[in-house]
Amino acid sequence: MTCGDSYDPECAKALERMFFFIDHELADADVTEIQQHLDDCRPCLLKYDLERTVKALVARSCSEHAPEALRERVLVHIREVHVRLID
């Protein structure tokens, strides 16, 4: 077994569902399966820890709100692009 190798079917399956696992969006059976894989596969556990840490840092960094003027400019630009795509 090439545990930790993204080409290993078990690792690929676990890594493919990693974000759903981190966000608690999996059925209990899937959670159990991934948790067991992480308990047995140190390379995948390290990838999980990294992804969880990055997600937490991004969430913490995104707690600030953009200034209202910037928000309005972005919304106007999005509308302009949308109109161009429709035409």
C-alpha positions in Angstrom: 0.0 0.0 0.0 1.3 3.5 -0.8 -0.6 5.2 2.0 -0.5 9.0 1.7 0.0 8.8 -2.1 -2.8 10.7 -3.9 -2.9 7.8 -6.4 -3.7 5.3 -3.7 -7.4 4.6 -4.0 -8.1 4.9 -0.3 -6.1 8.1 0.1 -7.7 9.6 -3.0 -11.2 8.8 -1.8 -10.4 10.3 1.7 -8.8 13.4 0.2 -11.6 13.9 -2.3 -14.1 14.3 0.6 -11.8 16.1 3.0 -13.5 19.5 2.8 -16.9 17.9 3.4 -15.4 16.1 6.4 -13.9 19.4 7.7 -17.2 21.2 7.3 -19.2 18.3 8.9 -21.2 17.8 5.7 -20.9 14.0 5.5 -23.2 11.1 6.6 -22.1 9.4 9.8 -20.9 6.3 7.9 -18.6 8.5 5.7 -17.3 10.3 8.7 -16.4 7.1 10.4 -14.7 5.8 7.2 -12.6 9.0 6.8 -11.8 9.2 10.5 -10.5 5.6 10.5 -8.4 6.4 7.4 -6.9 9.4 9.1 -6.2 7.4 12.2 -4.3 4.9 10.0 -2.6 7.2 7.5 -0.2 9.8 8.8 0.3 11.5 5.4 -3.4 12.1 5.0 -3.7 13.2 8.6 -1.0 15.8 7.9 -2.9 17.0 4.8 -6.1 17.2 6.8 -4.4 19.2 9.5 -3.0 21.6 6.9 -6.4 22.1 5.2 -8.2 22.6 8.5 -5.6 25.2 9.6 -5.8 27.0 6.3 -9.6 27.0 6.4 -9.6 28.4 9.9 -7.1 31.2 9.0 -9.1 32.2 5.9 -12.3 32.2 8.0 -10.6 34.4 10.6 -9.2 36.7 8.0 -12.6 37.1 6.3 -14.4 38.5 9.4 -13.7 42.1 8.3 -16.2 43.8 6.1 -15.2 45.7 3.0 -15.9 49.4 3.0 -19.3 50.3 1.6 -17.9 52.2 -1.4 -15.8 49.2 -2.4 -18.7 46.9 -2.0 -20.9 49.1 -4.3 -18.1 49.3 -6.9 -17.8 45.6 -7.0 -21.5 45.0 -7.3 -21.7 47.5 -10.2 -18.9 45.8 -11.9 -20.5 42.4 -11.5 -23.8 43.8 -12.9 -21.9 45.2 -15.9 -20.2 41.9 -16.6 -23.5 40.1 -16.2 -25.2 42.4 -18.7 -22.3 42.0 -21.2 -22.6 38.2 -20.9 -26.3 38.3 -21.6 -26.0 40.6 -24.6 
